[in-house]
Amino acid sequence: MSSFLQKVPIVFVPGLFGSMNDQIIPGTGEWSFGLARTAYEPFVHMLEKMGYRRNELLFIAFYDWRRPIGISAEQSLLPVIQWAKQVAGASRVNLVCHSMGGLVARAYVQGDSYQNDVDQLLVFATPNAGSPISYCYWAGGKLPRSVPGKRNVLEIYMNVYLAYLEQGRPFKRVQAIQRHFPSLLDLVPAADYGDYLLEKKNGAESFVPYDSMVVKNHYMDLLNSTMSLIYERNIRVTVVAGIGQETIHYLRTVPSLSPTKWVDGRVVGSISST
């Protein structure tokens, strides 16, 4: 890892819920890792011990994770890359990204505003084809208890944010998520994920074709269709994914009776894989 880091400034892009400030939730102060600090600060300290002092050779690209991924790339990541190059006197940076941060980085390096200034792209646990759990929140406003398994960090953070949205205002959860958290649509499964909803109807289960769904990830479909740009732009890529962990792969659904919730099927269970 030391050879990768040598002489090239690092821009670290945290994942979903890994950035917090007053703009996202009033009273939380200036940019920080927020609730995710226990996960990210040890990693930052490790890099600092290797000689990468913060704001000298190590820079954090905080961003408003509620906004569409393309906007975060343009308005949050790009300025930090420019700042890092200026401070470090470098022409290129290395991007180290976790989860949603990897998608923000991809949006930049595959986009029209790319300035030929990324040497390596490292992505950890990035949902490059989307995540079924995101459908649960976008379409239904929750992760149903009928979906078994350990409740994950995403659910904890999501509930904290939804509790904030509920304070002192009329609240319909699905509409609030779709209005105040549009980036979640950028995280639902894309076409490359494949069909992931198993609908039970008349006693039989069959997949709901992605092409027929209402909830589609158009942004990631576009991003994945231009993935070759990363290699054409001579960016070296390392993808690190978890293994041995049980992950929700498919969602079991039944037809929804609501015109505004679970538009492609109400989730009643799941199928996991390792």
PyMOL commands that set and color helices and strands:
alter all, ss='L'
color gray80, all
select helices_A, chain A and resi 2-5+34-49+69-88+100-109+132-140+153-166+173-180+182-187+191-193+210-212+218-225+228-232
alter helices_A, ss='H'
color red, helices_A
select strands_A, chain A and resi 10-13+58-60+93-98+118-124+197-201+204-207+236-240+247-254+266-273
alter strands_A, ss='S'
color yellow, strands_A
deselect
rebuild
show_as cartoon
